[in-house]
Amino acid sequence: MRPAILMGWTLVIAIVLAFFFGTPVSAQEPRDGVRISSFIGVENRSILDPGITPYSQPVLNLSTTAIYPNGWGINVFHSTGLGSCFENEACGSQETDPLEVFYTKRDGNWSALVKASYFALGPIKDSEGDVVQLKLRVEYQGWKRLFPYVDTNYQVLIGDSGGLALTHLGVRYAVPIGERWSVAGYGDLTYDSAPFQDNGFLGRGELGLWRQMTPKLSVGAWTKLRTPFSRFKDTDRQGWAFGLGANYNW
């Protein structure tokens, strides 16, 4: 068994055991300064907006995010296929964001996020087919558990003409269940205005159940869905996945 597959299944077993049998510890005050968090998770397939499934076998996802007190932040993400297709780089089972830079600002009940991302889809040395994305997000945070937002993204495929514009209108939610558990996710309506494909509306959603194991560590399980409301000639707007993961705040 290849190391990546062994690591993935070991992670799944560890998260399931912690999810149901782990014992949380008492909370502590967060530290000031740079906030750093790391995520590791396994999903049954890879799904990219607006519902494209470049890899239909299990994937291992890793990411680290650093947010500075002035609102600036950086993020690095890597997705590795755990199935046999990963041995052939042409199947598109690798996704790496070598650099993702963002700035977030809150003013009263409103928050705004500006982000620039580079998606290396496949081998890092080959830039053709990679994606550059610019994002602007505005969210209302005046309510306790529901956070409406509008999110617009513009993506450019390197080596191809045109671009992909996605506008999301929806709500993010976070509902605590006692002291240990919480339900979190989002649901939105997306308008796909890609000039080189059909335009139309899609729905996106995610539902996750999380358990706080320690003040820094949480584990969870989630499912996410992409489904078209308009008729598209191509078939890459439908996608569904579920996963298990853990998040650690350093």
C-alpha positions in Angstrom: 0.0 0.0 0.0 1.4 3.4 -1.0 2.2 5.9 1.9 -0.4 8.4 0.8 -3.2 5.8 0.9 -2.0 4.5 4.3 -1.9 8.0 5.7 -5.4 8.8 4.4 -7.0 5.7 6.0 -5.1 6.2 9.2 -6.4 9.8 9.4 -10.0 8.6 8.8 -9.8 6.0 11.6 -8.2 8.5 14.0 -10.9 11.2 13.3 -13.8 8.8 13.8 -12.4 7.6 17.1 -11.8 11.1 18.3 -15.2 12.2 17.0 -17.2 9.8 19.2 -14.9 8.8 22.0 -12.5 11.8 22.6 -12.8 13.8 25.8 -12.7 17.6 25.5 -10.7 19.7 27.9 -11.4 23.1 29.4 -11.2 26.2 27.3 -8.3 28.7 27.5 -8.0 32.4 26.4 -6.7 32.8 22.8 -3.3 34.4 22.3 -2.8 37.8 20.7 -0.8 38.3 17.5 -0.7 36.2 14.3 -3.4 33.5 14.2 -2.2 30.3 12.5 -4.5 27.3 11.8 -3.9 24.0 10.0 -6.4 21.6 8.4 -6.2 18.0 7.3 -9.1 16.1 5.8 -10.1 13.3 3.5 -13.0 13.5 1.0 -14.4 10.8 -1.2 -13.8 13.0 -4.4 -12.5 16.4 -5.4 -15.0 19.0 -6.4 -14.2 22.5 -7.8 -16.6 25.3 -8.4 -18.9 25.5 -10.3 -19.3 21.7 -9.7 -16.4 20.3 -11.7 -15.1 16.9 -10.5 -11.5 16.6 -11.7 -10.9 13.5 -9.6 -13.6 11.0 -8.6 -11.6 9.0 -6.1 -10.7 9.9 -2.5 -8.4 12.9 -1.9 -6.3 14.0 1.1 -6.5 17.8 1.7 -4.0 19.8 3.6 -3.9 23.6 4.3 -2.4 26.2 6.6 -3.6 29.8 7.1 -2.0 32.7 8.9 -3.9 35.9 9.7 -2.1 39.0 11.0 -3.6 41.5 13.4 -3.8 44.1 10.6 -6.2 41.9 8.6 -3.7 40.6 6.0 -3.4 36.8 5.6 -1.9 34.0 3.6 -3.0 30.5 2.9 -1.5 27.4 1.3 -3.6 24.4 0.2 -2.7 21.0 -1.3 -4.9 18.2 -2.4 -3.5 14.7 -3.2 -5.4 11.8 -4.8 -5.4 8.6 -2.8 -6.5 6.3 -5.7 -4.6 4.7 -8.4 -5.2 7.6 -10.8 -2.8 9.7 -8.9 0.1 7.7 -10.4 -0.8 9.4 -13.7 -0.4 13.2 -13.4 -2.6 13.7 -16.5 -5.7 12.7 -14.6 -5.7 16.0 -12.7 -5.6 14.6 -9.1 -3.2 17.3 -7.8 -4.3 20.8 -6.8 -1.9 23.2 -5.1 -2.3 26.8 -4.2 1.3 28.0 -4.0 0.2 31.4 -2.7 -3.2 32.8 -1.6 -3.2 36.3 -0.2 -6.2 38.0 1.3 -7.2 41.1 3.4 -10.2 41.1 5.7 -11.8 44.1 7.4 -14.8 44.4 9.8 -16.7 47.6 10.4 -19.6 47.3 12.8 -21.9 44.4 11.7 -20.3 44.2 8.2 -17.1 42.4 7.1 -15.3 42.4 3.8 -12.8 40.1 2.2 -10.5 40.6 -0.8 -8.5 37.6 -2.0 -6.1 36.7 -4.8 -5.4 33.0 -5.5 -3.3 30.9 -7.8 -4.5 27.3 -8.4 -1.8 24.9 -9.7 -3.9 22.0 -11.1 -1.4 19.2 -11.6 2.4 19.4 -11.6 3.7 22.7 -10.3 6.3 23.0 -13.1 3.5 23.1 -15.7 1.5 26.3 -15.6 -0.8 25.6 -18.5 -4.3 24.9 -17.3 -3.8 26.6 -14.0 -6.3 29.1 -12.6 -5.9 32.7 -11.3 -8.8 33.9 -9.2 -9.8 37.2 -7.7 -12.5 37.3 -5.0 -14.6 39.9 -3.2 -16.9 38.9 -0.4 -19.2 41.1 1.8 -20.9 39.5 4.8 -23.4 40.7 7.4 -22.5 39.6 10.9 -25.1 41.4 13.0 -27.1 38.2 13.7 -26.1 35.5 16.1 -26.0 32.3 14.0 -26.9 33.3 10.4 -24.5 35.4 8.3 -25.8 36.5 4.9 -23.2 37.2 2.2 -22.6 38.1 -1.4 -19.4 36.6 -3.0 -18.1 37.3 -6.5 -15.2 35.5 -8.1 -13.4 36.0 -11.4 -11.2 33.1 -12.7 -8.8 33.1 -15.6 -7.6 29.8 -17.0 -3.9 30.1 -18.1 -3.5 29.2 -21.7 -7.1 29.8 -22.6 -9.2 32.8 -23.7 -12.0 34.3 -21.6 -12.7 34.0 -17.9 -15.2 32.5 -15.5 -17.3 34.8 -13.3 -19.2 33.3 -10.3 -21.5 35.3 -8.1 -22.8 33.7 -4.9 -25.7 35.0 -2.9 -26.4 33.0 0.3 -26.0 32.5 4.0 -23.4 31.0 6.3 -24.5 29.4 9.5 -22.9 28.3 12.8 -25.2 26.7 15.4 -23.7 25.4 18.7 -25.1 22.2 20.2 -24.2 22.2 23.9 -20.6 22.8 24.9 -18.9 20.2 22.6 -20.8 20.1 19.3 -21.7 22.6 16.6 -23.4 22.5 13.1 -21.8 24.8 10.5 -22.0 25.3 6.8 -23.6 27.4 4.1 -26.1 27.5 1.3 -26.2 29.9 -1.7 -27.4 30.5 -5.2 -24.7 30.9 -7.8 -24.8 32.6 -11.2 -22.2 31.2 -13.7 -21.5 33.8 -16.4 -18.6 32.0 -18.2 -18.3 33.5 -21.7 -17.0 30.3 -23.2 -19.8 28.1 -21.8 -23.5 28.2 -21.0 -24.6 30.8 -18.5 -27.0 29.9 -15.7 -27.9 29.4 -12.1 -26.5 26.7 -9.7 -27.0 25.8 -6.1 -24.2 25.2 -3.6 -24.5 23.9 0.0 -22.4 22.4 2.8 -23.5 20.8 6.1 -20.9 19.9 8.7 -21.0 18.5 12.3 -18.0 19.5 14.4 -16.8 18.5 17.9 -14.4 20.6 19.9 -11.8 18.2 21.4 -9.5 20.8 23.0 -9.3 24.6 23.0 -7.2 24.3 19.8 -8.3 21.1 18.2 -11.7 20.3 16.5 -12.7 17.3 14.4 -15.7 17.1 12.0 -17.6 15.4 9.2 -19.3 17.2 6.4 -21.1 16.8 3.1 -21.3 19.3 0.2 -23.4 19.6 -2.9 -23.3 21.4 -6.3 -26.4 21.2 -8.4 -27.6 23.1 -11.5 -30.9 24.9 -11.7 -30.5 26.0 -15.3 -30.0 23.7 -18.3 -26.3 23.4 -19.3 -25.1 21.6 -22.4 -22.0 20.3 -20.5 -22.4 18.0 -17.5 -19.7 19.3 -15.2 -22.0 21.4 -13.0 -23.2 18.5 -10.7 -21.1 17.4 -7.8 -21.4 15.8 -4.4 -18.8 14.8 -1.7 -18.5 14.0 1.9 -15.4 14.1 4.2 -13.8 13.9 7.6 -11.2 16.3 8.9 -9.5 18.1 11.8 -8.6 21.7 12.4 -5.8 22.9 14.8 -5.3 26.5 15.9 -1.6 27.0 16.9 
